[in-house]
Structures are given as structure tokens and as C-alpha cells.
Amino acid sequence: MEDIEVRIEDLISDADGNYAYLTFGGHLYTPFFLETIDREKCQNCERCLQMCDTRGIDDDGNVVPAFPEICSGCMHCVNACPSQSVKVRPIPLQEMIKRVKARMKNK
């Protein structure tokens, strides 16, 4: 995977203070990242696994905890889940800045 340079000053937020980005069409988009999977609701159908292109969900159906931004925020897993057990949330801009700084520091 090719490293992409991220400049802290280029990160933007939506009106609610959550990390967002501009789409190619110039629209502001707030991605909702994987937070957790409600095991009590989960039917173990694995549809979320089948839909996850970025592998933000591991083969055991767990959210990858080390770097949740691996999730692209597409919400295909949420849309595919018949039991509505996949939980997602936006990330506040300040939290995203901390995560990016920590990731840059560990390189």
C-alpha cells in the first residue's frame, strides 16, 4: 500500500465538528467509521464481512481496533446487516487530528 501524505492543516470538518472531506464533485461528506458490532443482535450471517472492501472487520467479525480509519466510511456493512448490529459513528475532527499525528509519529 502506498503511503499518502496527510497534512493536518488540510483536514476539515462538517458543521457538527466531525471529520469530513470534499468529494470529487465538491460536496462535503462525513464518513461514519466502524465503532462496534452488537454481538447480541448479530446473526453471524457474515454479510458485513462480504461487503467490507477495506477489511475494517476481521474474519472473526470484529472491528479492527488498531487503526479504525482503515474503514473507508462507506457503510456497506451497515446497509447489508439484516439485524442492524453494525454500529458506526463520525469521528470528531480533533480526534482525527490526534490519530493522524500519532500515526505520522509511528512511521
C-alpha positions, -999 to +999 in steps of 0.1 A: +000+000+000+014+034-010+018+060+018-003+091+013+009+124+028-017+139+051-013+175+062-030+183+094-039+218+080-058+201+051-082+182+074-117+198+075-149+193+095-186+194+089-210+218+107-211+194+137-173+194+141-168+159+127-140+150+103-152+153+067-138+156+032-147+170-001-158+145-028-147+148-064-180+165-071-172+192-045-197+180-019-188+178+018-191+142+030-189+130+067-178+093+068-192+071+096-165+048+108-169+013+124-173+015+161-186-019+172-207-049+164-236-056+188-230-093+194-264-098+210-281-087+177-256-102+153-270-132+134-235-143+122-246-141+086-212-126+076-228-101+051-207-073+067-175-093+060-185-099+024-192-062+019-161-048+036-136-039+009-111-024+033-111-052+058-122-030+087-139-061+100-117-091+106-125-127+097-140-133+132-164-104+127-145-080+150-138-043+142-101-039+136-091-018+167-056-008+160-064+018+133-101+022+128-096+047+099-088+017+077-126+017+074-135+039+045-168+051+059-188+036+030-213+020+054-219-010+031-216-032+062-244-012+079-266-014+048-260-052+044-267-061+080-302-076+084-301-073+122-288-037+123-259-049+146-231-029+130-226+004+148-208+033+132-200+069+141-184+100+127-151+110+143-147+145+157-121+165+138-099+170+168-099+132+175-089+126+138-061+151+141-047+132+172-050+099+153-032+112+122-004+128+143+001+096+162+002+076+130+027+100+115+048+098+146+050+060+145+063+059+109 
